[in-house]
């Protein structure tokens, strides 16, 4: 395992990840009409992005063989049932998507 404890990564959300994030927050805010929950999820996402900037290289590759071959990894939000799928390229972390834990994200990417 590659332990990059001193590496600081620049986290970049792809357009797809930004759209997914907005859809998640809009659903909670507008459909569920839960302002507090939307704010809480948004804060958790921001904290996860911050955490990702220094732990990205320490997390394992995806279990799915196809996603592992693409060198994709995941990081889970601490307080909500969502995770971010990402890939490291040099000192950049590209968040490919944001998914709910119950979502079949592997098949949407194939």
N, C-alpha and C positions, 0 to 999 in steps of 0.2 A: 504494500500500500504506500502511496506517495503522501508523505506528511509535509504539507506546505504551511507550517505554522506561521512563518514570517511573511508569507506572500499576501499582499492585498490586491484583490481583483477589482476591476471596474465592472459593475453589473449593468447590463444593457437589456432592456425589455424589447423583444422583437415586436413588430406591429401586431402579430397574432396574439402575443401575450398581453399587450395593452388592450386589445379589443376584448379578449376573454375576461380580463380584470374588470373592465368597465361593465360588461354584461353581468358579471356576478354581482357587482355592487348595485347596479341598476335594478336587478331582480330583487335583491334584498330590500332596497330602499323603496322602489315603486310598487312592485307586485306584492311583496310581503308587508309593505308599509311599516318597516321597522328601521327607523333612523338610527337608533342606538346600535343595533346589530351591524348595519352597514358601516358605521363609523368604526366599530370594533374590528371588523374584518379588514377594513382598509388599514388600520393601524398595525394589525398583525402582519399584513402583507408588507408594509414598509419596514417593520422590524426584521422580517424574514430576508428581505433584500439586503438590509444592512448586515445581518448575520452571514449571509451568503458571500459577502465581499471578503470575509476572512476565513470561512470554513469550506468553501467550494471544493478545493482540492482534496479535502479529507473525507468526503462522502463517497460511498461506493457507487459503482455503475449500476444501471437498471438491471433487474433480473431477466427481463425479456431479452433473448439472444439478438434479435434484430436491433433493438434499441441500444443494447450494450455495444454492438458493432459500430454504431454511430457515436459511441462514447457519451451517451446521455446519462444524466444522473438526476436524482430528485432531492428536494428538501421540503419538509413538511412545515406548515405553519404551526406555531406552538399551541395556539388556543382554539383553532378552528379546523374543520375537516377538509382542508385544501392543501395542495402541494404545488410546487413549481418544478417543471421539467427544464433542465438546463444543460448546456455544453460549455466546456472550457476551451478557449482558443487563445493561447499565449497568456496574457494577463487579463483577458476579458472573459466574463461569464455572460453568455447569451441565454436569457430565459426564453425558452421556446414556447412554453404554454403554461397556463394555470388551470388546474383541474380539481374537481371534487374527489375525495377519497373513493367514493363509490362509482365513479365514472370509468368506463372502459376506454381509457385513453390509448392503450397500446394499439388497439385495432383502428382507431381514428388516424393514427400516424402511419399505418402501413398501406 
